[in-house]
Structures are given as C-alpha cells and as structure tokens.
Amino acid sequence: PADEAEGSEAKAEAGRHVVDSGVISLDAVPADEAEGGKAKTEADRHIVDSRAMSLDTVPVDKAEGGKATMQVDRHYVSERAMSLESVSAGEVWPTDEEMYTEMTAVSDSESMLREFTIGAGCFHTKCYTNTTQFQPPGPPAGCMYPLSSWEPMENTECKVSAGPDRQRPTYHTRILMLTEPVTEIRLTTSTLEDDLIPSGGHSLHGIAFHKGDQVLSAGCIDDEVEEHMILTLDEEQPFLSEIVLQQTIWEVPNPSDPNLHKLEKRITYLKLTGHNGQEVSFGKQCDAGICAGIQWLAPEVTQGKLAIVAIGMAGNHPLSLQVVDFMNVEDAVDAFEKVFYQRGFFTSVVVNKASSLWRYEHQHTIALEDEGVYELLSMLHNAIENVARCETELLPNSVRLIDKTMEGDLPTVMSILRLNRYLSGIIQTKDWIHMWPLQQNRWYKLIPLKQLVASLTNTTETCKKLMDNTPGMNVFSYAVLQADQKSTMTAYLTFMCQILLMGMVLLGIDTSNFMDFHVSLIISIMMSAIVSICAKSQIDGHYATREAFEALEVEAANPVQFKRMMWLDFITNVMMAVFVIFLNFILLCSTTEYLDLVMNATAIVFIIELDDVVLNVEEDEMKGLLRDKLHRHLQNRLNERDPRVWRRYKGCVAKDRKIDLANCTYAFTDGKE
C-alpha cells in the first residue's frame, strides 16, 4: 500500500512484474483515486504459472505536487547486475504477437515437462528506500537492528540482509528431493504456543509423504493425523490438479540476543486438490497485506497435472514446494522415469549447500542435486554471449557431466533433466533467468540456451538407458563399436568355431544308451537348469545390447557392419542358446561314464559362452568406446537443429523466424536452412 501522501490525492506509477522471486519490470499502472488523502496502488503483477509471489512491499514516497513516485529496490546478484537496468522485463520477450506461432513441424519431447517452485522466494530485508517495511511491536529503541533502519554493511560481499537474520542469508536450511511419486499426503499442525503467529493461528508443522507402506517425513509429524488432513491420490494417476499456498512473515526478537530482531516465515495456508477430486486444506486464507510487523503474502496458485518433487525446509518447518507439471505429456506415468529416481525405495536426496540455497531462494531457480549443472548453464550462456558458433562449446563443457552419467551418478542425471524442465518453464511462461540481469535474458539468447540443454538432456537420457540396460559385451558388440579389421575378423572366427563345435556335438551323440544310466538322468536335469539360466542371460544380453546400440544410433555410422554383427550375435546368443537347452539334455542322458558327463556338461556351457570368453578388453577401453559414441550422439543432436538457431541474432533477420513457446524453439518461415 502507498504511504499517506501530502495533498489530497496521490497517483503512483510503477506496476511491478513479480516473477516468483519477484524482480522486476516497470509498467505504468495508475493508482486508484484515493479517499481521505490516501492512495492505493494496484500493481500489475505478471504471475508466472499462476504462482503469485509477493515479496517486499515497496511504499510510495511522499508526493510533491499531488503525485507520488515509487522507487523499486532491485535485488540483483552482482554489482554488474546492479548497473544493468536499462532493459525491462517487457523487453525480454517480443510484445508483437505476430512473432509467435504454434506451427512447429516436429514436437520437441524434451520441452513437454516443466519444473518450478512455489513459496521459495526470499522476502528481502534490504530496505534502501523502504523505510517502513515493518512496524515492530513495542518501542523500536530496544532493537539494535530494526528492519526500519537496517541496511547491509558497506563493502560486504555477503548478502547478510536478505535472510531471516543477520547470520543466515536464506530462510531455507535444506531441500528434500523426493525419489519416488507419492500416493498419500498428510498435513500436521502444531498446538505449541511457540508455533503461534502473532496474529493468531498456527503454521504448518509437517508434511508426511506416503508411497505404499514407505513414509518420508518433512518436519514434525504426529502419530495420529485427523482424517480431514489426509489426501489420498490415485495410484495410477498420482497427480494434483491445484496447489494454493500462502505464507506469513513476522518479526521477532532473537532468543540469543534481545537487541537483535529476525524474521520468521511460515506456511499458514495450504490447499492441495488431487486429480481424483479429493482435497485437503490447512489454515485460513487471508488477504495480502501488512499490519504491526506482520505481512501476509499473496496466495500462490498453480494448476495443472502436478507432482511434488521436492520440499524446502526452514529448520523443522515445511516452507516451499518444487513441482513438475505433466499437463502437456500424453503418457504422464511413463514420464515418471524422467522425473523420479525409480529405485524401488522411497527416500530423499538432501540439498543443503549455502550456494544452492541462495540460488534457490534469491535467484528464482529450482533445486538441483548436482550444483555443477548450474556451472554448465553459466558457461553455455557465456558462449552464447561471446562465441559465434555457440553449439561448439556444449561438448567441451559437458564432458565431465557425461562421464559422471556413465558412472551411474543418478543425482547428476536427474539434475540435467531438471535443468531442462526449468528452462522449459522459463520460456513457456515468458519468464527470465534471475541469475543474470535482464539485459542478458533476451529471447534470442534464452532459446539457443534451451536448445543446447535439450540436446544434452537427450544424450543423458540415452546414457541412462544404456546404464540401466547393462548391455552384454562380446566379440560381436565389440566389433560394432571398434569397427576395425582385427575385431571384425575375430568376430567371424569366433562365430565359425561356435557353429563347428555345435555341429560336432550334434553329430557325435550316440542315442543307443539314452537314459540307460540313471545317474546321467539326474545330472542332465540339473545341468539343463544351469544351461537354461545361461541361455536366458545370453538372450537378455543380446536384446539389451541391440536396444542400447539403437539408442546410441550406432547403425548410422556403419550400417553394414552393424547388421552383420547383430545377425551373428542373434544366431549365437538367441537361436543357439535355445537349441542348446534341448541338446544338453539329450547329450547327457546318452552318456554312461562319469568323466564323460563332466566333460560334456562343461563343453555345452563353453560353446554358448565362447563369444564372451574370447573378448579380452579392459573395462576402461570399453567405457572409452561408449563415451565416444555418446559424444557423437550429442553432436548429432546439435546437427539436427536448424543451424540458424545457433547464429548470433541480428534484428534484421527477425522476419525469417517465429517463436514456438510450446516447443521452446524457432519456427523458420522462409523454408531455408
């Protein structure tokens, strides 16, 4: 609200585009006519994903000549950002509707999911112009650092004034990343007087997430929860259709030092509506406003096909949610593999680094398990700013992440996928990345950045599939990867030996003594079971290898070699494996000597595994071959994009392209490449 203005009426011009963490563009929004000498400012708030985030209330200074002007406290990350304020948020994306289209020829599956936060934004206490942000209860003289006069220390690099107290720059103390989709949510409130907010009522004390009989608790959970505080989700469609969250902030004395005050921030209203129509709510929704050292933030509302993937914690209290929207995905359940760990047991990955919490709360980002992924994002952004062909910088800067993915590092895999979903949400909602100033967030920079990350995401998914399938390596698959004369000749020689040995066994069987020796019957049954297990392993390895090679697009490099080796592998490890099961039983039942039983049983197993035994390659060499294929796969993804996507934008070429927000890319209108 506006302060009391000198004069009869005051008009405030300064609408603010608040984008989750609430920084900034200025659109002229006139204030309503004031009654009794007071002006009420209605700010045009651009709400991204229907998430209304209210941060610091900026009052209108006392007006001169019947007008009031508002100075907005801009919270940028660096000193450089503080100086780059010539671009408004309205200039980040074109205002001309003719620049947008929905007619992209090919849909980009990497852009269908989007990930964002609710309630994560920091309420800044850095009040350069806002001198009446709070009216602390009681006489202000007893407070050494009251918010009404508290400003950051000079020449300090630590943003100590942006958190709940002078020592901690963020409200959040940790973030819990959920590894599995939940089927039941339980809310808990506290009856302790210490948890009461000054205006009365309680804050949310804990959330329990259930998946079957597994439980993950965030905060303090009661053993017995009232029925109306439990939300049961559909097991096949465990989604939420709506989330409404409201937070309250108030100032309290620091228990360790009465002369120091700090801020408390809690969830005081939360409503969750399931995809099945059931809902659960906690608290009472209040109008946004400020009174006597208490501020009720505007409720944040988001709708869609939602799944909670992380929860931010302030001490032992839930404070924020990280959500994925599956609305644009046809097979949402299948997409769970890209969103959750799918490891079979329900747990959480804890993110508690100070830099991660700072980025999550102050820069309107999402939480990532691997902080190095944000470093990659900054390097790619720098390449777009300074390199003529920015796509050439993706592979050199992502090698370390690809190596970690090959090692089965799930946090790194999930972080890359999350980053891609985060950028999808940024573009589809015409938002901007708060890690950088507005001038570096133009649409012709964000779209190439998103396409670079989407290419890496596609390769990461392929690598994850490769690691999950665990392809069986033998002389045939090695010949496909190596593609040289030596490995090819070894594969052909091994195949001929297997066929020759199998033929000799078949021709050498003498069935005249079939089942005459009772011991051979027992041995043949036991060995047939063992051979069946080996055969199944060979068959599974063949199909896993074929699927992995198809994902890596190995066939495109040498289609003739690929088809020949895969056919040899199929004959040896599928057809021959099935045939050996029956041949083994007949051979052993026809054997009458103990020593012959041992030799025949061993010979059968040796024949079907000969292609595995012959391969003598170190694990590092095999990983190196797969790594090269992944690098080639990534390069192919970049080459599939229209090369004009990577070229530096010039205003004169805007006529040849339109923006496809749904797929986060360009649609070129001239048909040329």
Secondary structure as UniProt FT lines:
FT   STRAND          15..16
FT   STRAND          26..27
FT   TURN            36..37
FT   TURN            49..50
FT   TURN            65..66
FT   STRAND          67..68
FT   HELIX           79..83
FT   HELIX           89..91
FT   HELIX           97..99
FT   HELIX           109..111
FT   STRAND          114..118
FT   TURN            131..132
FT   HELIX           140..142
FT   TURN            147..149
FT   TURN            154..155
FT   HELIX           160..162
FT   STRAND          174..178
FT   STRAND          184..189
FT   HELIX           193..195
FT   TURN            198..199
FT   STRAND          204..211
FT   TURN            212..213
FT   STRAND          214..219
FT   HELIX           227..229
FT   STRAND          230..232
FT   STRAND          240..254
FT   TURN            255..256
FT   STRAND          257..274
FT   TURN            275..276
FT   STRAND          279..283
FT   STRAND          289..291
FT   TURN            292..293
FT   STRAND          294..296
FT   STRAND          300..314
FT   TURN            315..316
FT   STRAND          317..325
FT   TURN            327..328
FT   HELIX           332..339
FT   STRAND          348..351
FT   HELIX           354..362
FT   HELIX           372..386
FT   HELIX           390..393
FT   HELIX           394..406
FT   TURN            407..408
FT   HELIX           410..428
FT   TURN            429..430
FT   TURN            434..435
FT   HELIX           438..440
FT   HELIX           443..469
FT   HELIX           475..482
FT   HELIX           485..508
FT   HELIX           511..513
FT   TURN            514..516
FT   HELIX           518..552
FT   HELIX           554..557
FT   HELIX           559..570
FT   HELIX           571..575
FT   HELIX           576..589
FT   HELIX           594..608
FT   HELIX           610..614
FT   HELIX           619..640
FT   HELIX           643..645
FT   HELIX           651..656
FT   STRAND          657..660
FT   TURN            661..664
FT   STRAND          665..668
//
